[in-house]
Amino acid sequence: MHFEQPPPRNWDHFEELCADVFQEEWRDAALVRNGRAGQAQHGIDIIGRHGAVWPIGVQCKKKSIWPVAKLTVRDLEKEVEQAKAFRPKLEQFYLVTTAVDDAPLIARAQAL
C-alpha cells in the first residue's frame, strides 16, 4: 500500500513536526528549536543529541507542492556552509525537506 501525507501548511508547523520526530527518535528530552524567526541561527533550526553524539544540527526546508519548489544543490551547499559556522561545532548535520527526491541533490549530499 502506498500512502502520501501532504506536507504541513507552513514552515513553522514543518519545523515543529521535525522537532517532535527527532525528539522521539533520539529519545532526547533536551532537544530544542534554535531561536525564532528573524534571529541568526547559522542555518540550524533544531539542536539535539543522539546518544553520545552532540551537538546535532537540523535544518528544515519546507518546499511547496504547487507550484513545485525544488531544493537545489546550491541550496544544500549554502546550508552546509552556514552550519559550519555554528558553535559549538556540530558533530552531525541533517537537512530535512518536503521537496521531491532529486538524484543529483542526494549524490551531492553524500559527497559532502
N, C-alpha and C positions, 0 to 999 in steps of 0.2 A: 504494500500500500504506500502510495506517495502522498505526502501532505506538505503543503507550504503555508507557513504562517506569514501574514503580511508584517512588515517592519512597524515599529511604533510610529505614531504620527509626528513626533518631533524629536529633536536631538536630545532634549533633557530626559524624556522617557526612555530613549535608547540607552543613554548613559546609565540611568538608574537600573534598567534591566541588566546591563552588563555587570554593574557592581554587584547586584544580587546574585547573578550566576557565578561570578568569580569568588565571591564570599562563600557561597555554598560549596563550590567545587574544591576550593583550597582550605575550607574549614578555618577561615581567618576572620575572627570576630573583630579584629582591629583594622580591617580593610577600610579605606576612606576614599571618598571622592576628593580630588585635589582642587581646592579653591572653588570659585564660581565664575560664571560668565563675565568676561571682561578683565579677568585677572591673568597675569603672566603665569603660565603653567609649564613652560618648556615642553609642550606637546604631550603632557601626561594628564589624563583625566582621572585616573584611578591609581592608587598606590596600595600594594598588598604584599603578602608573604605566603609562600607555599612551602611548608615545612621549614627547612633551614635557609631557604633561598629568600633573601630580602636585600634591597627592595626590588619589587617587580612593578614596572610601569605599564599601564594600559592606555592606549589612545583609542577613542571611539569615534568613528566616522560614519554618520548616517547619510546615506545617499538616497535620492528619490527613485521611486519605481517609474513614475511618469511625471515629467519627462525623465527618461533614463539618465542617471548621472553616474559616471564611472569614477572609480578610484584609479588614478594613473600611476605609472612608475615614478614620475616626477613627484607626485603627492607623497608616495611612500618614502622616497629618498629625503624629502624635506622633513617629514615627521621623524625619521631616524636621526637626522642631524640635530633636530631640536631636542630629541630625547637624550642625546649625548651630553647636552649642557645641563641636564637635571642633576641636582645634588641632594643627597648623596648619589654617587654613581650607581646606575641601575645594573643589576645582575641579569635581568631579562626584560625584554620589551615586547609587548603584543600590540598589534594594530588590528582592531576588530571593526567590521564594516557590514552594512546592509547591501553593499554593492554586489553586482553579479560576479560570478567567478571569472577570472581572466588569467589564462596560462602565462603570458609574459610577466604579469604582475607577481604571480606566485613564484615563478622562476627567479625573479629579481629579489624577492623577499628571502628565498632560500639562500641565495648568494650572499646577501647581507648578513 
